[in-house]
Amino acid sequence: MLQRKRVPVADPSCPTSEEKAIAVSDVSEEYIYVATLQCTCGTEDELEVEAQSLPDADSGWMDVLHTVCPACGERYELYFDVTELFERYRPLFDLLSDEQ
């Protein structure tokens, strides 16, 4: 059976702030990344995504996944830079905003 490498949420590379955001080109990459994380309680359970938000960011477009550990209830906010994704679809956004 294939074992995946689990990354502890406490790892300094974990995107727990806007400054540490990981650049992604697709939202599915965010969920794949979350599936590799391990809560600090040590459970093998995957973090569950409770909500997703797009807050104002100083350095581009940010997507925040609000997660919870099903074993201990610890909550984490994980930041992803989705600027590339938004820039790819900018012509569509412009077209839609012109229609209104």
C-alpha positions in Angstrom: 0.0 0.0 0.0 1.3 3.5 -0.9 2.1 5.6 2.1 1.8 9.3 1.7 4.2 11.7 3.5 2.3 13.7 6.1 3.5 17.3 6.8 2.8 18.5 10.3 0.8 21.7 10.5 3.5 23.0 12.9 6.1 22.8 10.0 7.4 26.3 9.2 6.6 25.8 5.5 2.9 25.4 6.3 0.9 28.3 4.9 -0.7 29.5 8.1 -0.4 33.2 7.3 -0.6 35.5 4.2 3.1 35.9 4.3 3.6 32.1 4.0 0.9 31.6 1.3 1.5 28.9 -1.2 1.0 29.9 -4.9 -1.4 27.5 -6.7 -2.8 27.6 -10.2 -6.0 25.7 -9.4 -8.2 25.3 -6.4 -7.8 21.5 -6.5 -4.1 22.0 -5.6 -5.2 23.5 -2.3 -7.3 20.5 -1.4 -4.5 18.1 -2.4 -2.1 20.0 -0.1 -4.6 19.9 2.8 -4.8 16.1 2.4 -1.1 15.9 3.1 -1.2 17.8 6.4 -1.2 16.2 9.8 -2.6 17.9 12.9 -0.3 18.5 15.8 -2.3 16.0 17.8 -0.7 13.3 15.6 -3.9 11.7 14.2 -3.9 10.1 10.8 -7.3 11.7 10.1 -7.3 14.3 7.3 -8.2 17.9 8.2 -11.7 18.8 7.2 -12.4 22.0 5.3 -15.2 23.8 7.0 -15.2 27.0 4.9 -13.4 28.9 2.2 -12.9 32.7 2.0 -11.3 35.2 -0.3 -10.1 38.0 2.0 -8.6 41.3 0.8 -4.8 40.8 0.5 -2.0 43.3 0.1 -0.1 41.2 -2.3 -2.7 39.7 -4.7 -5.6 37.3 -4.5 -5.7 35.0 -1.4 -7.9 32.0 -0.8 -8.1 30.8 2.8 -9.3 27.3 3.7 -10.7 27.2 7.3 -10.0 23.6 8.5 -10.6 21.6 11.6 -9.1 18.3 12.9 -11.8 15.7 13.3 -9.9 14.0 16.2 -9.1 17.0 18.5 -11.1 19.9 17.1 -8.0 22.1 16.5 -8.7 24.7 13.8 -6.3 26.0 11.2 -6.5 28.7 8.5 -4.4 27.8 5.5 -3.5 30.5 3.0 -3.0 30.1 -0.8 -2.0 32.7 -3.3 -4.5 32.3 -6.2 -3.4 35.4 -8.2 -2.3 33.2 -11.2 -5.8 31.6 -11.2 -7.6 35.0 -11.1 -5.3 36.5 -13.8 -6.0 33.6 -16.1 -9.7 34.3 -15.9 -9.5 38.1 -15.8 -10.8 38.5 -19.3 -13.9 36.6 -18.3 -14.4 38.7 -15.1 -14.0 41.9 -17.2 -16.5 40.7 -19.7 -19.0 39.8 -16.9 -18.5 43.2 -15.2 -19.1 45.1 -18.5 -22.4 43.4 -18.9 -23.8 44.7 -15.7 
